[in-house]
C-alpha cells in the first residue's frame, strides 16, 4: 500500500526524471521500507521522503532541459495537452534584447534563404546519426526491387558504404556477412548479387590501389601489410574492447611475420584469413574483414533531397508498411506491419494505427513479412504495451537512458491487453527485437516459426578501396540472457506453420478472453 | 533554462563522490554509505539522490557500470555507479577546499584542535 502511495507521489516529478529514475526510486523506497521497519523508522522514512519531494520536485522542473520539455509536451499533445509553467518572473531586459536580436537574425536568415531557394540545401533530420544509417535507410528505396521488406536471404548492409557497392561485398566468412548498420534494414540477396553501377560518390575512388583481376584482387606482401596496418588502426580506434583490440593487433602482425599470410594473394581469401585470425583472439561473430570487388567510396554517400522525398513518397504509398489495421471478430485488434519505418516520416501513421485498435480486448502484431527497420519505431510501438517505462534491449545500441520504452502513452488502453506476435522464418532484425524483448518481458505470446536470426551490431569502416571492416562498437546490457537472437532466431511460444499462425492466434486469443 | 551546476559542489554530490571512492555502489548502497559517513545526518531521498547522480553522470564525474544483482538485497538487477578519475579529482579538490577552510577556522580560534 505504502509503495503505491509513493508511486503516486513519484508522478509529481517531471516525466524525464520518472523515465530515467522512476523504477530506481521505487526500488530505493522498497529497500528502505524493508530495512526500516517499525513505527519510528517508518515515520522517519516518510518524513525523509516528503521533505525530499518538497525540495526535489521544484528543482527537477527548474532544471529541466529544453529538449526534454519539448519531448514531454509533444507526447502529451497526442492526448490531453499539458503545459509546464517554468517561471513567474518577468524576463530581464538583457534577455529581451538578446531575444529580439536573435529573432531579427532568424527572420533575416529565412528571408535570405527564401530568396536563394535554388541553392538551398534542406536540413536532414539524421545528420547527427552515423551516415551509414541514413544510407541504409534510403538506399533501400533507390531501386523498386530493393526494399525494406525483402525476400529470402538475409545478408545485411555494409554501413560505411552505400548499398550499391554493398552489393558486391563479400564477407570474410563465406557463410554469412554479419556487418550491419545501426539501422536494422535489410536488402535482398537477389538484389545484392546484381551487377550495379558504381556509386557517384565513388568516382574519385575508382583509382584502385589494388590490381583487380577477374573480379578479385591479387595482393603482394606490401599490399597485405597495408591492409593489416589499416585493420589495426581501425580496431584500436573503434573496437569496443580496447585490450582485445591490442591483442588482435599483435596477433595479426605476428601471423604476418611468421609468413602465414604469404600464400594468400586473393582479396576475398585474405579477408577471410584476417577474419579468422581476429576471431581466434576475440571470438566475436560481428567482427570481420570484408572485401569488396567494387571500389568502396571515400565517403559514404549521403541521402539526397530527392531520395528523402522518394522515401517519404514510398512510405505514403505503402501506408508506412502498415498493410492491415483491423478489428477482427471478438474485438481483437490486428496489425500487419511489414517493416518498422522511420518515425520522422511515419510517426503519425503509427500513432493513428495504434489509436484505431486502442479499444481492442487483445492485439495481434503480424510480423511474418516484417524484415526490420528503425529501432526508434520498434521502441515507439512497444511503448503502447506497457504502463510504465520498461527496459528495451537493443543489441545495436549502448545502454543509455533512452533504452526505455516511452510508456505510459497518454490515452492508451493497450498496456494491459494480451499481445500476440505472429512470426515466420522471414521475420528479421528489428522485428526480431520486437518479438525477443516482448517474449523476454513475458508481454507477448509468439506464434509461428522461429525467426531469421539477424541481430548484427557491427558498423562498417572503410580501410581502402577494396577492404573494410565490420566492427561492433557497442556494449549493450542484455538483462534477459547471455545470448540474443543472433543466428539462432527467436523461438515462438507456440510453434505452427507461418501460414497457420493467424488462425492459431485468433483461436488462442478468443479462448483467453473473458466470457461476456 | 539553467543547467544544474556543480560549482560550488553541493553537499549531496560531494557525499556521493565520497561514497563511491571505495567501491562501485547502486543507488541504495550510495544512500546507506552516505548515511554512514555522515553518522546518519544525511539520508538522501530518491529525488535528491538520483538528480545528483544524473548531474554527476552528465558531467562524467561518475559512470554507470554493469547492471547486476546485489546478493544481499534479492534478485533485482541494479544499476551500479563508479567514480571516474575526474570525479576523484573533483572530490579531492573539494576535500582540500574544506581542509583549507578548517585551517582558517582554527587559525581564528573558532575551532580547537590540531591543524590538518
Interface residues (C-beta under 8 A of the other chain):
Chain A: X10 X13 X17 X20 X21 X24 X25 X27 X28 X29 X31 X32 X48 X49 X51 X52 X53 X55 X56 X57 X59 X60 X62 X63 X64 X65 X66 X69 X86 X399 X477 X479
Chain B: X1 X2 X3 X4 X27 X28 X31 X43 X44 X45 X46 X47 X48 X49 X50 X51 X53 X54 X64 X66 X67 X73 X76 X77 X78 X79
